[in-house]
Amino acid sequence: MMKPIVEYRRAYCWRCDEVMEVRAPWPHWQKVKIGWFTTIAVMMLVFPILSSDFCVAIPSMMAIIIAGSPIFRYASEKPTCCTCSAVIDPKRHAVTGAREKQNSNV
Ligand SMILES: [Zn+2]
């Protein structure tokens, strides 16, 4: 069974000032991006051989090059809070109590 492309976990949200449910992108998009760069480098090395095949190799190269755009977009996605949609820094730990919650009614 395939794993979902989005993961839900709990993390500290700076806007809600609480530990909330966070919608995080699939964590392996950076590896996919490195794999795409490796594929492009290999394609450039064997380009004289690939360019002689108009039927399969050139359309495949074009498809791989075009696939870079969504891979880059997914790799640059940041985790967001499910409640307020604020971008969450995963390296920032929950340190509630460092600043008091503001009460607007007082
Ligand atoms: Zn939030």
Residues whose N, C-alpha, C, O or C-beta is under 5 A from the ligand:
A	BS01	ZN	C13 R15 C16 M20 C81 T83 C84 A86
